[in-house]
Structures are given as C-alpha cells and as structure tokens.
Amino acid sequence: MLNLSGKNQKKDVSTILKIKNWVRETFKLTEFETVLVTELKCHEEGCPPVETVIVVLREGTGKEQYKFHKRMDEINFEDIAKLSTR
C-alpha cells in the first residue's frame, strides 16, 4: 500500500512512531494522551507542496496542532523540541 507521497507505508510507520515518541518525551505525555502524525500534500495555490501535521490530544485541555512545511522523514528531534518553547 502506498501513502500520499508514493512511499511504502511500512517505512512511514517507523517514522511516525519515532515522531510520536519524540512528542511524548518532549511534552511529557501520559499513556492516556494521544499523538497523531499525518503527512499531507496540498494542491492549492500558495500552499506548501507537503506538510506534516502533528496533533496532541491532552486530557482536559483539548487539542494542540503543529504544522511543519516539510515531509515527515525530514523532521528531527530538534524540530519537536522547539515546539515546547512556543
């Protein structure tokens, strides 16, 4: 099965898990809080061609959403660590 970027989905699973673990570590999330990671292609004018969206669902505080204008496999721990300083 292929994802939106045409890559093998198995490769993306390991990238998604790595990003989720970085987010959990950075934000000190509990086992009851959820992290979603999605890579999207945009075909609208003025929109970056690819972006990665990270959503954190925390207990009692709702959701937090973060966007990176790059592919999932281009995101590193430093990118995630910078989110906690926003």
Buried (B, 14 or more C-beta within 10 A) or exposed (E): EEBEBEBEEEEBEEBBEBBBEBBBEBBEBEEEBBBBBEBBBEEEEEEEEBBBBBBBBBEEEEEBEBEBEBBBBEBEEEBBEEBEEE
